[in-house]
């Protein structure tokens, strides 16, 4: 699910960020330094210092030092899916000596060990915390807490991004780790890295125009084959699509790249989608059989290989036509499955001031969450909505940053389960006044005063 990089694209931010000038990782021959790292003897792995000395010995420049360290890390450290699944992630297991000794860790240990060995090799390297669209990510939901750590390294006076955790392999839904080297995450161009990694400190986006947290979560969900096969979204740039029947997605795709797609139903069944090629575009037509919450998965392959890999996905929510006619909130069949019913507001359209409070009937074993969306299907800050549960009712409160039209989307899942939140219903809200810049129920995101001084 998760490519050798093309030339790093230049971005300018006070002259700080530009591509590697002396060595381009997209064309550089790493075969010798890779072989050296993969052949590391046990005698060189007894300490941080011994390992750093071994990895750096044949390196002719900092690029080769970074490459040797990245290859060693991805080959020797396994992801600790067991600890992640149990929620018992012990801080002592993430310390560099423990990671080196145990050869497994979660992302924090990967990032810390990379810093320790890198500094011992004479590299300028830092650990970065933030959010990544990994195993816990659900399309169409915005998360408040950071969940990942990765690194930045300076080469030829320029900072570059990498993630040895994701470069080491994949973590499946059962939390089983599969070792699978992926050098897409080695010195990834910032404009590609931002699709999956959002740093707590916007400086480490390494972009001249930083992306907001809201924009990050609204972006389409892509994986390395999307970039490797030079795909480009044309028709839909947001990750969530509300539909009523058929959806047509258009992608720009080179002639030597094949595209396939299927619709994954709420019951996890696959429905093959039609793909038509026309004027350099791949037109993906998904016929939605009935109302529900679907995933539209798109795969790509070079014609020469015929090996299809997961490239991108959308979340497609199909609503009842009857709901449109009846004037009530738009629903899917999940309203019946979860036993959720409108209580205070029975009409689809609501007119209010700067805030809104509505109640829903919801069984005690169903947890409700909600978010606001603008007219462009752009999900807004999660702090604009608050949900409180009281036995068999849920109180949904919303505040509006400015007057206008909004969509209030209601989701739910059964408590004590690992299922994702499923779309249940939608209201259309006209806010006639504004809560202003202070809109929201908690302070959205921390100020950045607590961050260490940037390099």
Residue, then its C-alpha position, 0 to 999 in steps of 0.5 A: x500500500x505504501x520508488x526511487x525519487x525524481x529530482x528534488x523540486x526547489x522551494x524557497x523560504x528565505x533561501x533555506x530550502x532548495x534541492x541537493x546541489x552536488x548530489x541528486x538522490x534520484x540519479x545517485x548510485x547508492x549500490x555500494x553504500x547500500x551493500x556496505x550498510x546491509x553487510x554490517x557485522x554484529x561486532x559493529x552493532x555493539x554501541x552507537x559509536x561503533x555503528x556510526x564509525x562503521x557506517x560512515x567509514x566508506x562514505x564520501x560525503x554526507x549524502x552517503x552517510x545519511x543513506x547508509x544510516x537510512x538503509x541500516x535502520x530500515x533493515x535492522x529495526x522492526x516496528x513494534x506493532x504489539x505494543x501499539x495494539x495493546x496501547x502499552x508503549x513504554x518510554x524506556x523501550x524508545x530510548x536509543x540503547x533499548x532500540x539498538x538492543x531490542x531491534x524493535x520500536x515504534x516511531x519515536x524510537x526510530x527517530x531517536x536512534x536515527x538522531x543518535x547515530x546520525x550525530x555520532x556520524x557528524x551529521x546535523x539531524x533532528x527529530x520531528x513530531x507531528x501527525x501522519x496518515x498511518x494505520x489510525x487515519x480515517x478519511x474524512x476525519x480530522x485528528x487533534x493529537x500528534x501520532x508520529x515522529x520522523x527526521x530531518x537532516x542537513x546536507x550541503x547546508x540544506x534541510x531534507x525530510x525522511x522517515x525510516x519507520x515508513x521506509x522499513x515496511x508496512x503495518x497492517x490492520x492487524x498490527x502485523x509488521x511486514x518488512x518492506x524497504x521503501x526509499x520513497x521516504x528517503x529525502x522525500x521532496x517536501x511538496x510530496x511529504x506533506x500529503x502524509x506527514x504534518x509536523x507540529x511546527x510548520x517550519x518543518x514542512x520546508x515549504x515556502x507556503x505552509x499548509x494548514x492542519x485543516x488543508x492537510x486533512x482535506x487533501x486526497x489520501x495518496x501513497x508513493x505509486x501516485x507520485x511514482x506513476x506521475x498521477x494527478x488529481x483533476x476532478x476531485x481534490x478533497x478526500x470526501x465526496x458526497x454522491x447520489x448515484x454515480x461518481x466520476x473521478x478524473x485523473x491525469x495519467x501517462x500513456x504508459x500507466x494503467x489505472x484500475x479501481x474498485x468500490x469497497x462497500x461498508x460490508x468490505x465487498x469489492x465492486x469493480x469500477x469502469x476506467x475509461x482513457x481519454x485525452x490523457x485522462x483516466x476517467x473512473x466511473x463508480x456506480x454506487x449500488x445503494x446509500x452507504x459509506x464507501x471507499x473508492x480505491x485506485x491502483x496504478x501500474x506501469x504497462x510494462x510491469x502489470x503489477x498494480x499498487x495502491x495509489x490513492x483513495x476517496x471516501x464516498x458517502x451516498x445518501x438516500x434520494x428519499x431523504x431529499x424529497x422528505x426534507x429531513x436530514x440526509x441519511x444512509x442505511x446506517x441510521x437504522x443500523x446504529x439506531x440514531x434518530x433526530x430529536x430536536x431538529x427534524x428538517x434538513x435545513x436549519x437557520x441559526x445564529x453564531x452557534x447551534x445545539x441539536x440533540x439526537x436519540x442514540x443508543x448508549x453503546x453508540x458513540x457520536x462524533x460530528x464535523x462541519x464542512x463548507x460548500x466545497x466539501x472542505x472539512x473544518x476545524x474539529x474544535x468548532x463542534x462538540x458532542x456530549x452524551x447523556x444515556x440515550x441522547x447526544x447533544x451536538x453543539x457547533x460554532x460558526x466562524x463567519x456567516x454562511x452555509x455549512x454542512x453538519x455531518x454526523x458519524x457514529x461507531x459502536x463503543x468498545x470496537x475498532x470500527x471506524x466512524x460511519x456516516x449517519x446523517x447530514x444537516x444543512x445549516x445557515x449561520x446568520x451571524x459569526x462567533x468570530x476568531x474565538x469560535x471553537x470550544x477549546x483552543x485549537x492548536x498550541x502556540x509554538x513558543x514551546x518548540x526549541x529554537x529552529x536551526 
